[in-house]
């Protein structure tokens, strides 16, 4: 029975990880959206598939990748790529989807919308009808572009006023204004990426333009020479040049790859490619392909859409084989969702480890360990895939640092669990894995997590070694703190912290702090070497540099206090818990200051979470300093033996506690 339970849990974990690979890509009405999502484009300095553009844009606009009506729990699009296809080819429909998250009541009042607006009934087949009516229902603070469109001028005016105020001095409302204005700008620019939004049929427009182009070119040349020309043809060319110039200026994506004579990174917007038509006399084939895809999409012609898509991808593969291969791999990575799947497994492992302390320790502890191993392997594969896609070390921004901190800490947890076999390492791994991946998810809401590295970070070997070493220092310091958290929770709230377990936890924390001190020191020194080569000075008391130094000093303080006998087990745990506060500030807090050379990952929303985390750690430190008779695992119990009575500490095993109390001749065994 125990073996069967273990196998069932292991099988469940494997299914959670592999399920995304067996899901059939969503292709409504037989449109090959999976292949469409793998088309490469250039955005924000990086070649990426349209699938990534769709996912990251939705996360930035609304904090999730699905487009749905929360009131009816009904999906409005089958996938992020379908939403992007609507934005590119049928923007009037996309404008009705509730994709803008607005949490500020003041901003909602400014926009003249509220969650109590009249809702309209619709079904999944009636999206066109809803577009004609003007908007689709929105709940949970998510609103459509159609709902806020009439107030965009006021939003722009408010945004210009707010931009004159220092970013550190802005109110909640003002920050919400800037955030929404940025989101609206991205959305509007996205609609200009493949066609002009107000064009009912861009393919037909291009066909007419192609037929009128020879006469127009002749008229332009004649006008320049001052000879008789067709004024109507000349005016038509001027109008079209203005039109495509606006398209070029507003386009968010560079969808046209370079010609064979151009460098491989010299991509163009569709508008820029159309402006080149006036010289070449021929419409760019890639622009025509997007126009044909848009026509087939609007007319609901999946066969034509798929045929055009197949030919387009074949042409791209002939010219950009390596880029197509990477985009295919990135789309597969997006579909696999290794980090999201790992979150589920880490939660499962945490509860298995907790329950193993109460019942079935052998099978549940072993199940927890293997669940952590599977999740850690999936996370490792995800990090390696990101490194290959980006061509960089594992840590390049705050998002990747969250992944690596969790990965490193869990790796150490596996070593501890293999050494002690008491499920403590598995519980800590589950807690840390869940926490760091949730942090990473929230960091991903700012946009593409595989963005090009900032110039200040894109340098040499010393940077790569510095960020890896110092991040391992972060990870191990956090691990020591979370092990201390387990010690306090088990000791104060349960009777499961026996002397053997308490000693094991103390040994773990001590060893991890030693490890953290070493890597924090090495990482800080390597950072100084990199700074000397990049900025011409080894140390400048930058907030991030000071934070790294504080981590080293704090870990060294813990070790010296332990060596000098100034603290025992509980003191060690209290100091390790405060190490979480120190590391949290050095990791995130320094970026929130908005000053210094390292302030490249500012996240305003994380401030309150960081404060809450620090307060929670201080609360646990207070619990750690409660008198031992307040701890359930060490609460005093009077035991009478003949004519003598003894005060016995509850250390999990009453017989052991009685013997220990008798031989030591003390009332409570000090931890």
C-alpha positions as CSV (number, residue, x, y, z in Angstrom):
1,X,0.0,0.0,0.0
2,X,2.8,2.4,0.8
3,X,4.6,1.6,-2.4
4,X,1.3,2.2,-4.4
5,X,0.8,5.5,-2.6
6,X,4.3,6.6,-3.5
7,X,3.9,5.6,-7.2
8,X,0.5,7.4,-7.5
9,X,2.0,10.6,-6.1
10,X,5.0,10.3,-8.4
11,X,2.8,9.6,-11.4
12,X,0.6,12.7,-10.5
13,X,3.7,14.9,-10.4
14,X,4.9,13.6,-13.8
15,X,1.4,14.2,-15.3
16,X,1.4,17.8,-14.0
17,X,4.8,18.4,-15.7
18,X,4.1,16.7,-19.0
19,X,0.4,17.6,-19.5
20,X,1.1,20.8,-21.5
21,X,3.0,18.8,-24.1
22,X,0.0,16.6,-24.8
23,X,-2.4,19.5,-25.1
24,X,-3.5,20.1,-28.7
25,X,-2.8,23.7,-29.6
26,X,-5.9,25.8,-29.8
27,X,-6.9,26.3,-33.4
28,X,-10.5,27.5,-33.5
29,X,-12.3,26.8,-36.8
30,X,-9.1,25.0,-38.0
31,X,-7.0,28.2,-38.2
32,X,-3.3,27.1,-37.7
33,X,-2.7,29.5,-34.8
34,X,0.2,27.4,-33.5
35,X,2.2,28.0,-36.7
36,X,1.1,31.7,-36.8
37,X,2.4,32.2,-33.3
38,X,5.8,30.9,-34.3
39,X,6.4,33.7,-37.0
40,X,9.4,35.8,-35.9
41,X,9.2,39.6,-35.4
42,X,11.6,42.1,-33.9
43,X,10.3,43.9,-30.8
44,X,12.3,45.8,-28.1
45,X,15.6,44.8,-29.7
46,X,14.9,41.1,-29.7
47,X,13.7,38.7,-32.4
48,X,10.8,36.7,-30.8
49,X,7.8,34.7,-32.0
50,X,4.3,36.3,-32.1
51,X,3.3,33.8,-29.4
52,X,5.7,35.6,-27.0
53,X,4.5,39.0,-28.1
54,X,0.9,37.9,-27.3
55,X,1.7,36.4,-23.9
56,X,3.9,39.2,-22.6
57,X,1.6,42.0,-23.9
58,X,-1.4,40.4,-22.2
59,X,0.5,40.1,-18.9
60,X,1.5,43.7,-19.1
61,X,-2.0,44.9,-20.0
62,X,-4.1,42.8,-17.6
63,X,-1.8,40.6,-15.4
64,X,-2.9,37.3,-17.1
65,X,-2.6,35.5,-20.4
66,X,-6.3,34.6,-21.0
67,X,-8.9,36.9,-22.3
68,X,-12.2,36.2,-20.6
69,X,-15.3,37.5,-19.1
70,X,-14.8,36.8,-15.4
71,X,-18.5,37.2,-14.6
72,X,-19.5,34.3,-16.8
73,X,-16.1,32.5,-16.5
74,X,-16.1,32.3,-20.3
75,X,-13.1,32.6,-22.6
76,X,-13.4,35.2,-25.3
77,X,-10.4,33.9,-27.2
78,X,-9.0,30.4,-27.2
79,X,-5.3,31.5,-26.7
80,X,-3.1,34.6,-26.5
81,X,-2.3,34.2,-30.2
82,X,-5.9,34.4,-31.2
83,X,-6.2,37.6,-29.3
84,X,-3.2,39.0,-31.0
85,X,-4.6,38.0,-34.4
86,X,-7.7,40.0,-33.6
87,X,-5.6,43.0,-32.5
88,X,-3.6,42.9,-35.8
89,X,-6.3,42.0,-38.3
90,X,-9.7,42.8,-36.7
91,X,-9.0,45.6,-34.2
92,X,-12.6,46.7,-34.0
93,X,-13.4,43.4,-32.4
94,X,-10.3,43.4,-30.2
95,X,-11.3,46.8,-28.9
96,X,-14.3,45.2,-27.2
97,X,-12.3,42.7,-25.1
98,X,-11.8,43.6,-21.4
99,X,-8.0,43.6,-21.5
100,X,-7.1,46.7,-19.5
101,X,-6.8,46.2,-15.8
102,X,-7.6,49.3,-13.8
103,X,-7.6,49.1,-10.0
104,X,-7.6,52.8,-9.1
105,X,-11.2,54.1,-8.3
106,X,-10.0,57.7,-9.0
107,X,-8.8,56.7,-12.4
108,X,-12.0,54.9,-13.2
109,X,-13.9,58.0,-12.2
110,X,-11.7,60.1,-14.5
111,X,-12.4,57.7,-17.4
112,X,-16.1,57.7,-16.6
113,X,-16.5,53.9,-16.3
114,X,-17.3,51.7,-13.4
115,X,-17.8,48.0,-12.7
116,X,-21.5,48.7,-12.3
117,X,-21.9,49.6,-16.0
118,X,-24.7,47.8,-17.9
119,X,-23.7,44.4,-19.0
120,X,-24.9,42.7,-22.3
121,X,-25.5,39.0,-22.9
122,X,-23.4,37.3,-25.5
123,X,-22.3,33.8,-26.6
124,X,-19.0,32.5,-27.9
125,X,-20.3,32.6,-31.5
126,X,-21.5,36.2,-31.3
127,X,-18.3,38.2,-30.9
128,X,-19.1,40.2,-34.1
129,X,-22.5,41.3,-32.7
130,X,-20.8,42.5,-29.6
131,X,-18.3,44.5,-31.6
132,X,-21.2,46.2,-33.3
133,X,-22.9,47.0,-30.0
134,X,-19.8,48.7,-28.7
135,X,-18.3,46.6,-25.9
136,X,-18.3,43.3,-24.1
137,X,-18.9,42.8,-20.4
138,X,-16.0,43.5,-18.1
139,X,-15.6,42.6,-14.4
140,X,-12.8,42.4,-11.9
141,X,-11.5,45.8,-12.9
142,X,-10.8,44.8,-16.5
143,X,-12.1,47.1,-19.1
144,X,-12.1,47.2,-22.9
145,X,-10.5,49.9,-25.1
146,X,-14.0,50.8,-26.3
147,X,-15.0,51.7,-22.8
148,X,-12.2,54.1,-22.2
149,X,-11.7,55.4,-25.7
150,X,-13.8,58.5,-25.3
151,X,-11.6,59.6,-22.3
152,X,-8.2,59.1,-24.0
153,X,-7.6,62.8,-24.5
154,X,-8.1,63.5,-20.8
155,X,-5.9,60.5,-20.0
156,X,-3.2,61.9,-22.2
157,X,-3.5,65.4,-20.7
158,X,-3.2,63.9,-17.1
159,X,-0.3,61.8,-18.2
160,X,1.6,64.9,-19.5
161,X,1.0,66.7,-16.2
162,X,2.2,63.7,-14.2
163,X,5.3,63.3,-16.3
164,X,6.4,66.7,-15.0
165,X,6.5,65.3,-11.5
166,X,9.5,63.3,-10.1
167,X,8.6,59.6,-10.2
168,X,9.4,59.2,-6.5
169,X,6.9,61.9,-5.6
170,X,3.9,60.6,-7.5
171,X,0.7,59.6,-5.8
172,X,-1.1,56.3,-6.3
173,X,-3.5,57.9,-8.7
174,X,-0.7,59.5,-10.7
175,X,1.2,56.3,-11.0
176,X,-2.0,54.6,-12.2
177,X,-2.4,57.3,-14.8
178,X,1.1,56.7,-16.2
179,X,0.7,53.0,-16.1
180,X,-2.6,53.0,-18.0
181,X,-1.3,55.6,-20.5
182,X,1.7,53.3,-21.3
183,X,-0.5,50.3,-21.7
184,X,-2.9,52.1,-24.0
185,X,0.1,53.3,-26.1
186,X,1.4,49.8,-26.5
187,X,-2.0,48.5,-27.5
188,X,-2.6,51.2,-30.0
189,X,0.8,50.8,-31.5
190,X,0.3,47.1,-31.7
191,X,-2.7,47.6,-34.0
192,X,-0.5,49.5,-36.5
193,X,2.0,46.6,-36.8
194,X,0.5,44.7,-39.7
195,X,-2.1,47.0,-41.2
196,X,-3.7,50.4,-40.7
197,X,-6.5,49.9,-38.2
198,X,-9.2,52.0,-40.0
199,X,-8.8,50.0,-43.2
200,X,-11.7,47.6,-43.8
201,X,-9.6,45.4,-46.1
202,X,-5.9,46.2,-46.2
203,X,-5.3,43.5,-48.9
204,X,-7.7,45.3,-51.2
205,X,-6.0,48.6,-50.5
206,X,-2.6,47.3,-51.4
207,X,-4.0,45.8,-54.6
208,X,-5.4,49.1,-55.6
209,X,-2.3,50.9,-54.6
210,X,-0.1,48.5,-56.7
211,X,-2.2,49.2,-59.8
212,X,-2.1,52.9,-59.3
213,X,1.6,53.1,-58.4
214,X,3.1,53.4,-62.0
215,X,0.9,56.4,-62.8
216,X,1.6,57.9,-59.4
217,X,5.4,57.5,-59.9
218,X,5.2,59.1,-63.3
219,X,3.2,62.0,-61.8
220,X,5.6,62.5,-59.0
221,X,8.6,62.6,-61.3
222,X,6.8,65.0,-63.6
223,X,5.9,67.3,-60.7
224,X,9.5,67.4,-59.6
225,X,10.6,68.4,-63.1
226,X,7.8,71.0,-63.3
227,X,6.1,69.5,-66.4
228,X,2.5,68.6,-67.0
229,X,1.4,65.7,-64.8
230,X,-1.8,64.0,-63.5
231,X,-2.6,66.0,-60.4
232,X,-5.0,63.3,-59.0
233,X,-2.3,60.6,-59.2
234,X,0.2,62.9,-57.6
235,X,-2.2,63.8,-54.7
236,X,-3.0,60.1,-54.3
237,X,0.7,59.3,-53.8
238,X,1.1,62.1,-51.3
239,X,-1.9,60.9,-49.3
240,X,-0.6,57.3,-49.3
241,X,2.9,58.4,-48.3
242,X,1.4,60.2,-45.3
243,X,-0.7,57.2,-44.5
244,X,2.2,54.8,-44.5
245,X,4.4,57.3,-42.7
246,X,1.9,57.3,-39.8
247,X,1.9,53.5,-39.9
248,X,5.7,53.4,-39.7
249,X,5.8,55.9,-36.8
250,X,3.2,54.1,-34.7
251,X,4.0,50.5,-35.3
252,X,5.1,48.5,-32.3
253,X,6.5,45.4,-34.1
254,X,9.0,45.2,-36.8
255,X,7.4,42.5,-38.9
256,X,9.4,42.8,-42.1
257,X,12.7,41.0,-42.1
258,X,15.8,42.5,-43.8
259,X,16.5,41.9,-47.5
260,X,19.4,39.6,-48.4
261,X,21.6,42.8,-48.9
262,X,20.9,44.1,-45.4
263,X,22.3,43.1,-42.0
264,X,20.2,40.4,-40.3
265,X,19.2,42.7,-37.5
266,X,17.9,45.4,-39.8
267,X,14.2,44.6,-39.6
268,X,11.5,47.1,-40.7
269,X,8.0,48.1,-39.8
270,X,5.3,47.3,-42.3
271,X,4.8,51.1,-42.8
272,X,8.5,51.6,-43.5
273,X,8.5,48.8,-46.1
274,X,5.5,50.5,-47.8
275,X,7.3,53.8,-47.9
276,X,10.1,51.9,-49.8
277,X,7.5,50.9,-52.4
278,X,7.5,54.4,-53.8
279,X,11.2,53.9,-54.9
280,X,11.1,50.2,-55.8
281,X,7.7,50.3,-57.5
282,X,6.7,46.9,-56.0
283,X,4.9,46.2,-52.7
284,X,7.0,44.2,-50.2
285,X,6.1,40.5,-50.3
286,X,6.1,40.2,-46.5
287,X,3.7,43.1,-46.1
288,X,1.4,41.5,-48.8
289,X,1.6,38.2,-46.8
290,X,0.4,39.8,-43.6
291,X,-2.4,41.6,-45.6
292,X,-3.5,38.2,-47.1
293,X,-3.5,36.6,-43.6
294,X,-5.5,39.5,-42.3
295,X,-8.1,39.2,-45.1
296,X,-8.5,35.4,-44.6
297,X,-8.8,36.0,-40.8
298,X,-11.5,38.6,-41.1
299,X,-13.4,36.6,-43.7
300,X,-13.2,33.4,-41.7
301,X,-11.3,31.4,-44.4
302,X,-9.0,29.0,-42.5
303,X,-7.9,27.1,-45.6
304,X,-6.7,30.3,-47.3
305,X,-5.1,31.5,-44.0
306,X,-3.2,28.3,-43.6
307,X,-2.0,28.2,-47.2
308,X,-0.7,31.8,-47.0
309,X,0.9,31.0,-43.7
310,X,2.6,27.9,-45.0
311,X,4.1,29.8,-48.0
312,X,5.2,32.7,-45.8
313,X,6.9,30.4,-43.2
314,X,8.7,28.6,-46.0
315,X,10.1,31.8,-47.4
316,X,11.2,32.9,-44.0
317,X,12.9,29.6,-43.3
318,X,14.9,29.9,-46.5
319,X,16.3,33.3,-45.4
320,X,16.3,33.0,-41.6
321,X,16.7,29.3,-40.7
322,X,18.4,29.9,-37.3
323,X,15.9,32.6,-36.3
324,X,12.9,30.4,-37.2
325,X,14.5,27.5,-35.2
326,X,14.8,29.7,-32.1
327,X,11.3,31.1,-32.5
328,X,9.9,27.5,-32.8
329,X,11.9,26.5,-29.6
330,X,10.7,29.6,-27.7
331,X,7.0,29.0,-28.7
332,X,7.4,25.4,-27.5
333,X,9.0,26.7,-24.2
334,X,6.0,29.0,-23.8
335,X,3.6,26.2,-24.3
336,X,5.5,23.9,-21.8
337,X,5.2,26.4,-19.0
338,X,7.8,24.7,-16.8
339,X,7.7,27.4,-14.1
340,X,3.9,27.4,-13.8
341,X,3.9,23.6,-13.5
342,X,6.6,23.7,-10.9
343,X,4.6,26.0,-8.7
344,X,2.0,23.3,-8.4
345,X,4.6,20.6,-7.6
346,X,6.3,22.7,-4.9
347,X,3.0,23.3,-3.2
348,X,2.3,19.6,-3.3
349,X,5.8,18.8,-1.9
350,X,5.4,21.3,0.9
351,X,2.2,19.7,2.1
352,X,3.5,16.1,1.7
353,X,6.5,17.1,3.9
354,X,4.3,18.7,6.5
355,X,2.0,15.7,6.7
356,X,4.9,13.4,6.9
357,X,5.8,14.8,10.3
358,X,2.4,13.6,11.6
359,X,1.6,10.4,9.7
360,X,3.3,7.9,7.3
361,X,6.7,9.6,7.5
362,X,8.5,7.1,5.2
363,X,6.2,7.2,2.2
364,X,5.2,10.9,2.4
365,X,8.7,12.1,3.1
366,X,10.0,10.1,0.1
367,X,7.1,11.4,-2.1
368,X,7.9,15.0,-1.1
369,X,11.6,14.5,-1.9
370,X,10.9,13.1,-5.4
371,X,8.2,15.7,-6.1
372,X,10.8,18.4,-5.3
373,X,13.3,16.7,-7.5
374,X,10.9,16.7,-10.5
375,X,10.0,20.3,-10.0
376,X,13.6,21.3,-9.6
377,X,14.6,19.4,-12.8
378,X,11.8,21.2,-14.6
379,X,13.0,24.6,-13.3
380,X,16.5,23.7,-14.3
381,X,15.4,22.8,-17.8
382,X,13.5,26.1,-18.0
383,X,16.5,28.2,-16.9
384,X,18.8,26.4,-19.3
385,X,16.3,27.0,-22.1
386,X,16.2,30.7,-21.2
387,X,20.0,30.9,-21.2
388,X,20.1,29.3,-24.7
389,X,17.4,31.6,-26.1
390,X,19.0,34.7,-24.6
391,X,22.6,33.7,-25.1
392,X,23.4,35.0,-21.6
393,X,24.2,33.9,-18.1
394,X,21.3,32.7,-16.0
395,X,20.9,36.1,-14.2
396,X,20.2,39.2,-16.4
397,X,17.3,41.0,-14.7
398,X,15.1,40.8,-11.6
399,X,12.9,38.1,-13.1
400,X,15.8,35.8,-13.8
401,X,17.4,36.5,-10.4
402,X,14.1,35.3,-8.7
403,X,14.3,32.1,-10.7
404,X,18.0,31.6,-9.9
405,X,17.6,32.4,-6.2
406,X,14.8,29.8,-5.9
407,X,16.8,27.3,-8.0
408,X,19.9,27.6,-5.9
409,X,18.1,27.5,-2.6
410,X,16.2,24.4,-3.6
411,X,19.4,22.7,-4.8
412,X,20.8,23.2,-1.3
413,X,17.5,21.9,0.2
414,X,18.0,18.7,-1.8
415,X,21.5,18.3,-0.4
416,X,20.1,18.8,3.1
417,X,17.3,16.3,2.6
418,X,19.7,13.7,1.2
419,X,21.9,14.2,4.3
420,X,19.3,14.3,7.1
421,X,16.2,12.5,5.6
422,X,13.7,14.3,7.9
423,X,11.5,16.1,5.3
424,X,12.7,19.5,6.5
425,X,14.7,20.1,3.3
426,X,11.6,19.1,1.2
427,X,9.3,21.5,3.2
428,X,11.8,24.3,2.8
429,X,12.2,23.6,-0.9
430,X,8.4,23.6,-1.4
431,X,8.0,26.9,0.5
432,X,11.0,28.6,-1.3
433,X,10.1,27.3,-4.7
434,X,6.5,28.5,-4.5
435,X,7.5,31.9,-3.1
436,X,10.3,32.6,-5.6
437,X,8.2,31.5,-8.6
438,X,5.3,33.6,-7.5
439,X,7.7,36.6,-7.2
440,X,9.0,35.8,-10.7
441,X,5.5,35.7,-12.1
442,X,4.7,39.1,-10.7
443,X,8.0,40.5,-12.1
444,X,6.9,39.1,-15.5
445,X,4.0,41.5,-15.6
446,X,6.3,44.3,-16.7
447,X,6.9,42.8,-20.1
448,X,9.3,40.5,-21.9
449,X,11.5,38.7,-19.4
450,X,14.0,37.8,-22.1
451,X,14.6,41.4,-22.9
452,X,17.9,42.6,-24.2
453,X,20.3,43.4,-21.4
454,X,20.8,47.0,-20.4
455,X,24.1,48.5,-21.6
456,X,25.3,48.8,-18.0
457,X,25.0,45.1,-17.6
458,X,26.0,43.9,-21.0
459,X,29.7,43.5,-20.6
460,X,32.2,40.8,-19.7
461,X,33.2,37.6,-17.8
462,X,33.4,39.4,-14.4
463,X,29.7,40.4,-14.6
464,X,28.6,36.8,-15.4
465,X,30.6,35.4,-12.4
466,X,29.6,38.2,-10.1
467,X,25.8,37.9,-10.6
468,X,25.9,34.1,-10.3
469,X,28.0,34.1,-7.2
470,X,26.1,36.9,-5.4
471,X,22.7,35.4,-6.4
472,X,23.8,32.1,-4.8
473,X,24.6,34.1,-1.7
474,X,21.1,35.5,-1.8
475,X,19.6,32.0,-2.2
476,X,21.6,30.4,0.6
477,X,20.9,33.3,3.0
478,X,17.2,33.0,2.3
479,X,17.4,29.3,2.8
480,X,18.9,29.7,6.2
481,X,16.1,32.1,7.1
482,X,13.4,29.7,5.9
483,X,14.9,26.8,7.8
484,X,14.8,29.1,10.9
485,X,11.1,29.8,10.1
486,X,10.4,26.0,10.1
487,X,12.2,25.7,13.5
488,X,10.1,28.5,15.1
489,X,6.8,27.4,13.6
490,X,7.3,23.7,14.6
491,X,8.6,24.7,18.1
492,X,5.9,27.3,19.0
493,X,2.8,25.8,17.4
494,X,3.4,22.0,17.4
495,X,4.9,19.3,19.5
496,X,7.0,17.9,16.6
497,X,10.2,19.7,17.3
498,X,12.1,17.0,19.2
499,X,15.7,17.5,20.4
500,X,17.1,15.5,17.5
501,X,15.1,17.6,15.0
502,X,16.1,20.9,16.7
503,X,19.7,20.0,16.6
504,X,19.5,18.9,13.0
505,X,17.9,22.3,12.0
506,X,20.5,24.2,14.0
507,X,23.2,22.3,12.1
508,X,21.5,23.0,8.8
509,X,21.2,26.7,9.5
510,X,24.8,27.0,10.6
511,X,26.2,25.2,7.6
512,X,24.0,27.2,5.2
513,X,25.1,30.5,6.8
514,X,28.8,29.5,6.3
515,X,28.0,28.7,2.7
516,X,26.1,32.0,2.3
517,X,29.0,34.1,3.8
518,X,31.5,32.6,1.4
519,X,29.4,33.2,-1.8
520,X,28.2,36.6,-0.7
521,X,31.8,37.7,-0.1
522,X,33.1,36.2,-3.4
523,X,30.1,37.7,-5.3
524,X,30.7,41.2,-3.8
525,X,34.4,41.1,-4.6
526,X,33.8,40.0,-8.2
527,X,31.2,42.8,-8.5
528,X,33.9,45.3,-7.5
529,X,36.3,43.9,-10.1
530,X,33.6,44.3,-12.8
531,X,32.7,47.8,-11.6
532,X,36.4,48.7,-11.8
533,X,36.6,47.6,-15.4
534,X,33.2,49.0,-16.5
535,X,33.0,52.2,-14.5
536,X,36.6,52.9,-13.5
537,X,36.1,52.4,-9.7
538,X,36.1,49.3,-7.5
539,X,33.6,50.7,-4.9
540,X,31.3,53.7,-4.9
541,X,28.9,53.0,-2.0
542,X,26.0,52.6,-4.5
543,X,22.9,51.3,-2.7
544,X,23.1,47.9,-4.4
545,X,26.8,47.6,-3.5
546,X,26.1,48.6,0.1
547,X,23.3,46.0,0.3
548,X,25.6,43.3,-0.9
549,X,28.1,44.3,1.8
550,X,25.5,44.3,4.5
551,X,24.6,40.7,3.6
552,X,28.2,39.7,4.0
553,X,28.5,41.6,7.3
554,X,25.2,40.1,8.7
555,X,26.2,36.5,7.9
556,X,29.6,37.1,9.4
557,X,27.9,38.6,12.5
558,X,25.8,35.4,12.9
559,X,28.9,33.2,12.7
560,X,30.9,35.2,15.2
561,X,28.0,35.3,17.6
562,X,27.7,31.6,17.4
563,X,31.4,31.0,17.8
564,X,31.7,33.2,20.8
565,X,28.7,31.5,22.5
566,X,26.7,34.7,22.5
567,X,23.7,32.8,21.0
568,X,22.4,29.3,21.2
569,X,19.9,27.6,18.9
570,X,17.0,30.1,19.3
571,X,19.4,33.1,18.9
572,X,20.8,31.5,15.8
573,X,17.3,31.2,14.3
574,X,16.3,34.7,15.2
575,X,19.4,36.2,13.5
576,X,18.8,33.9,10.5
577,X,15.3,35.2,10.2
578,X,16.4,38.8,10.2
579,X,18.8,37.7,7.3
580,X,15.6,37.4,5.2
581,X,14.9,41.1,5.8
582,X,18.4,42.1,5.0
583,X,18.5,40.0,1.8
584,X,15.0,41.2,0.7
585,X,16.1,44.8,1.0
586,X,19.4,44.2,-0.8
587,X,17.6,42.3,-3.6
588,X,14.5,44.5,-4.1
589,X,14.7,47.5,-1.8
590,X,17.8,49.1,-3.4
591,X,16.1,49.1,-6.8
592,X,13.0,50.8,-5.3
593,X,15.2,53.7,-4.1
594,X,15.4,54.9,-7.7
595,X,19.0,56.1,-7.3
596,X,22.4,54.6,-8.1
597,X,23.8,52.8,-11.1
598,X,21.9,49.6,-10.2
599,X,18.4,51.0,-10.2
600,X,17.4,49.2,-13.4
601,X,14.6,47.0,-12.1
602,X,12.3,49.3,-10.2
603,X,8.9,47.8,-9.3
604,X,6.7,50.3,-7.5
605,X,4.0,47.7,-6.6
606,X,6.5,45.5,-4.8
607,X,7.1,48.1,-2.1
608,X,4.1,47.1,0.0
609,X,4.9,43.4,-0.4
610,X,8.5,43.9,0.7
611,X,7.3,45.8,3.8
612,X,4.8,43.1,4.6
613,X,7.4,40.4,4.3
614,X,9.8,42.3,6.6
615,X,7.0,42.8,9.2
616,X,6.2,39.1,9.0
617,X,9.9,38.2,9.7
618,X,10.0,40.5,12.7
619,X,6.8,38.8,14.0
620,X,8.5,35.4,13.8
621,X,11.6,36.8,15.5
622,X,9.3,37.9,18.3
623,X,7.9,34.4,18.5
624,X,11.4,33.0,18.6
625,X,12.1,35.0,21.7
626,X,9.0,33.8,23.6
627,X,9.9,32.0,26.9
628,X,10.3,28.3,26.3
629,X,7.4,27.3,28.4
630,X,5.2,29.1,25.8
631,X,6.5,26.8,23.0
632,X,4.4,23.7,22.6
633,X,7.4,21.6,21.9
634,X,9.1,22.7,25.1
635,X,6.1,23.3,27.4
636,X,6.7,22.3,31.0
637,X,5.0,19.1,32.3
638,X,5.1,17.9,35.9
639,X,5.8,14.2,36.2
640,X,5.7,12.5,39.7
641,X,7.8,9.5,40.4
642,X,7.3,8.0,43.8
643,X,7.8,10.9,46.3
644,X,9.6,13.1,43.8
645,X,8.2,15.3,41.0
646,X,10.2,16.5,38.0
647,X,9.5,19.3,35.5
648,X,9.9,17.6,32.1
649,X,10.3,19.4,28.7
650,X,8.1,18.0,26.0
651,X,10.7,17.2,23.3
652,X,8.5,14.9,21.2
653,X,9.5,11.7,23.1
654,X,8.3,11.8,26.8
655,X,10.5,8.9,27.8
656,X,13.6,10.6,26.4
657,X,12.5,13.9,28.0
658,X,12.1,12.3,31.4
659,X,15.5,10.7,31.3
660,X,17.1,13.9,30.0
661,X,15.4,15.9,32.7
662,X,16.4,13.4,35.4
663,X,20.1,13.2,34.4
664,X,20.6,16.9,33.8
665,X,18.7,17.8,36.9
666,X,17.1,20.8,35.2
667,X,13.5,21.7,34.7
668,X,13.6,22.7,31.0
669,X,16.2,21.7,28.4
670,X,17.4,25.0,27.0
671,X,17.5,25.0,23.2
